[in-house]
Amino acid sequence: MSSRRSRQSTAGVSRISDDQIIELVSKLQQLLPEIRDRRSDKVSASKVLQETCNYIRSLHKEVDDLSERLSQLLATIDADSAEAAIIRSLIM
């Protein structure tokens, strides 16, 4: 089998080649701090994808925490102030 074979979705619409998967995994390895900082060059694709999911979850939690902090700050200042308008724009 060639590394250029395509994978077809159940609907038959999108095709992803093995080369595209390899490229995606390579790019994810470069972006993820947990993997990028390791000395080992060999990390499995499944490990990269798992670390990607973990990283996305941690970013989502950070966004939730920041949103909560901004909401709390908004509750303590004058609703018509310039600061309140800035906070509302960040939340929405």
C-alpha positions as CSV (number, residue, x, y, z in Angstrom):
1,M,0.0,0.0,0.0
2,S,1.2,3.5,-0.8
3,S,1.5,6.3,1.7
4,R,-0.5,8.4,-0.7
5,R,-3.7,6.3,-0.4
6,S,-6.7,8.2,0.6
7,R,-9.2,7.7,3.4
8,Q,-12.8,8.2,2.5
9,S,-15.4,9.3,4.9
10,T,-18.6,7.4,5.3
11,A,-20.4,10.0,3.3
12,G,-17.8,9.7,0.6
13,V,-17.2,13.5,0.5
14,S,-13.8,14.2,2.1
15,R,-10.6,12.4,1.5
16,I,-7.5,12.7,3.7
17,S,-4.3,11.3,2.5
18,D,-1.7,9.6,4.7
19,D,0.7,12.4,3.8
20,Q,-1.8,15.0,5.1
21,I,-2.2,13.1,8.4
22,I,1.6,12.9,8.8
23,E,1.8,16.6,8.1
24,L,-0.9,17.4,10.6
25,V,0.8,15.3,13.3
26,S,4.1,17.0,12.6
27,K,2.6,20.4,12.9
28,L,0.9,19.5,16.1
29,Q,4.1,18.2,17.5
30,Q,5.7,21.6,16.9
31,L,2.8,23.5,18.6
32,L,2.4,21.4,21.7
33,P,4.6,22.5,24.6
34,E,4.4,19.1,26.3
35,I,5.8,17.4,23.2
36,R,8.0,20.2,21.8
37,D,10.0,20.4,25.1
38,R,10.9,16.7,25.1
39,R,14.3,15.5,23.9
40,S,12.9,12.4,22.1
41,D,12.2,12.9,18.4
42,K,10.0,9.8,18.2
43,V,6.5,10.3,19.5
44,S,3.5,8.3,18.3
45,A,0.7,9.9,16.4
46,S,-1.8,8.7,19.0
47,K,0.3,10.4,21.7
48,V,0.4,13.6,19.7
49,L,-3.4,13.6,19.3
50,Q,-3.9,12.8,22.9
51,E,-1.7,15.6,24.0
52,T,-3.5,17.9,21.5
53,C,-6.8,17.1,23.1
54,N,-5.4,17.6,26.6
55,Y,-3.9,20.9,25.6
56,I,-7.2,22.1,24.0
57,R,-9.0,21.1,27.2
58,S,-6.5,23.1,29.3
59,L,-6.9,26.1,27.1
60,H,-10.7,25.8,27.3
61,K,-10.5,25.7,31.1
62,E,-8.3,28.8,31.1
63,V,-10.8,30.7,28.9
64,D,-13.6,29.6,31.3
65,D,-11.6,30.8,34.3
66,L,-10.8,34.1,32.7
67,S,-14.4,34.6,31.7
68,E,-15.5,34.0,35.3
69,R,-12.9,36.4,36.6
70,L,-14.0,39.1,34.2
71,S,-17.6,38.5,35.2
72,Q,-16.7,38.9,38.8
73,L,-14.8,42.1,38.0
74,L,-17.7,43.4,36.0
75,A,-20.0,42.9,39.0
76,T,-17.8,45.1,41.2
77,I,-17.6,48.2,39.0
78,D,-20.1,50.8,37.7
79,A,-22.0,49.2,34.8
80,D,-21.9,52.4,32.8
81,S,-18.2,53.0,33.0
82,A,-15.6,52.6,30.2
83,E,-14.0,49.7,32.1
84,A,-17.3,47.9,32.2
85,A,-17.7,48.4,28.4
86,I,-14.3,46.9,27.8
87,I,-15.0,43.9,30.1
88,R,-18.3,43.3,28.4
89,S,-16.6,43.3,25.0
90,L,-14.1,40.8,26.2
91,I,-16.7,38.4,27.5
92,M,-18.9,38.5,24.4
